[in-house]
């Protein structure tokens, strides 16, 4: 759940830069749009991590993969 909260914060910051781009001068528009894009890219990365962690959690409980080392290899 924490990753989703971080992703939502990234989206909030992206929206702020979108607003600045829409209301700012023409010369600042590209700068703010690039910052918006970077925040949205970061949000996507956090959503992907959240999905991966959920999948690993599902696999570890459903398939008995709880005995993995940090590299994801079985310790048996």
Secondary structure, 3 states (H helix, E strand, C coil): CHHHHHHHHHHHHHHHHHHHHHHCCHHHHHHHHHHHHHHHHHHHHHHHHHHHHHHHHHHHHHCCCCCECCCCCECC
